[in-house]
Amino acid sequence: MDYAGTLTGQAPGRTYVNESQLVVHPTWPGPTGGAREIHTFLKSIHMVDSLTTRVGFSVKAGMQAPTRPVSAGQVEGGSVQDDFPANSFFNV
């Protein structure tokens, strides 16, 4: 288990991602023993309502929401022999 995490991303906005930040895990089976895993995160996202200005809907994550937890994720290789196809997920 990694305690310090893995440094991910490029400056600005680099951060450490560790297993404890992945609070919701995907429903597919985990990778087979020896398959590679890469920690990832949403660096910056800002989605807004573009259909109407009356609703004012907005979703932010990463550098757009600095007071919120990191939107951590992971890419899991398909097998020991081949990384693709791979599965990926994010906790947003």
C-alpha positions as CSV (number, residue, x, y, z in Angstrom):
1,M,0.0,0.0,0.0
2,D,1.3,3.4,-0.8
3,Y,1.2,5.9,2.0
4,A,2.7,9.0,0.6
5,G,1.1,8.6,-2.8
6,T,2.3,9.2,-6.3
7,L,3.2,12.6,-7.6
8,T,0.9,13.2,-10.6
9,G,0.5,15.9,-13.2
10,Q,2.6,18.8,-14.4
11,A,3.2,22.2,-12.9
12,P,1.1,24.1,-12.1
13,G,-1.3,21.9,-10.2
14,R,0.8,18.8,-9.4
15,T,-0.5,16.8,-6.5
16,Y,0.0,13.5,-4.7
17,V,-2.6,10.8,-5.2
18,N,-2.8,7.7,-3.0
19,E,-5.2,4.8,-2.5
20,S,-7.0,6.4,0.4
21,Q,-8.3,9.1,-1.9
22,L,-10.1,6.6,-4.0
23,V,-13.2,6.4,-1.8
24,V,-15.6,5.0,-4.5
25,H,-14.2,2.1,-6.5
26,P,-15.5,0.9,-9.8
27,T,-17.7,-2.2,-10.1
28,W,-15.5,-4.1,-12.5
29,P,-13.1,-6.7,-11.2
30,G,-9.7,-5.4,-10.1
31,P,-6.6,-5.9,-12.2
32,T,-4.9,-9.3,-12.2
33,G,-1.7,-9.7,-10.1
34,G,1.1,-7.8,-11.7
35,A,-1.0,-5.6,-14.0
36,R,0.0,-1.9,-13.9
37,E,-2.0,0.9,-12.2
38,I,-1.5,4.6,-12.8
39,H,-2.9,7.2,-10.3
40,T,-4.5,10.2,-12.0
41,F,-6.6,13.2,-11.1
42,L,-8.8,15.8,-12.8
43,K,-6.5,18.8,-12.9
44,S,-9.1,21.3,-13.9
45,I,-12.8,21.1,-15.0
46,H,-15.5,23.8,-15.1
47,M,-18.8,22.7,-16.7
48,V,-21.6,25.3,-17.1
49,D,-25.2,25.3,-18.3
50,S,-24.9,26.5,-22.0
51,L,-28.6,26.0,-22.9
52,T,-30.1,28.6,-20.6
53,T,-28.9,31.3,-18.4
54,R,-31.8,31.0,-16.0
55,V,-30.7,27.8,-14.3
56,G,-27.1,28.8,-13.4
57,F,-25.8,25.2,-13.3
58,S,-22.1,24.9,-12.8
59,V,-19.7,22.0,-11.8
60,K,-16.1,22.6,-10.8
61,A,-13.2,20.3,-9.8
62,G,-9.5,20.4,-9.5
63,M,-7.8,23.8,-9.8
64,Q,-11.2,25.4,-10.4
65,A,-12.3,24.2,-6.9
66,P,-9.3,24.6,-4.7
67,T,-11.2,24.1,-1.4
68,R,-12.6,20.7,-2.5
69,P,-10.8,17.3,-2.2
70,V,-8.7,16.1,-5.1
71,S,-10.7,14.3,-7.8
72,A,-8.5,11.2,-7.8
73,G,-8.7,8.4,-10.2
74,Q,-6.8,5.4,-11.6
75,V,-6.1,3.7,-14.8
76,E,-5.8,-0.1,-14.5
77,G,-4.0,-2.2,-17.2
78,G,-5.9,-5.0,-18.8
79,S,-3.5,-7.8,-18.0
80,V,0.1,-8.4,-17.0
81,Q,1.1,-8.9,-20.7
82,D,-0.8,-6.0,-22.2
83,D,-2.0,-2.6,-20.8
84,F,-4.8,-2.3,-23.4
85,P,-7.7,-2.4,-23.2
86,A,-7.5,-0.6,-19.9
87,N,-10.1,0.6,-17.4
88,S,-10.2,4.0,-15.8
89,F,-12.3,6.0,-13.3
90,F,-12.3,9.2,-11.3
91,N,-13.9,10.2,-8.0
92,V,-15.5,13.5,-8.8
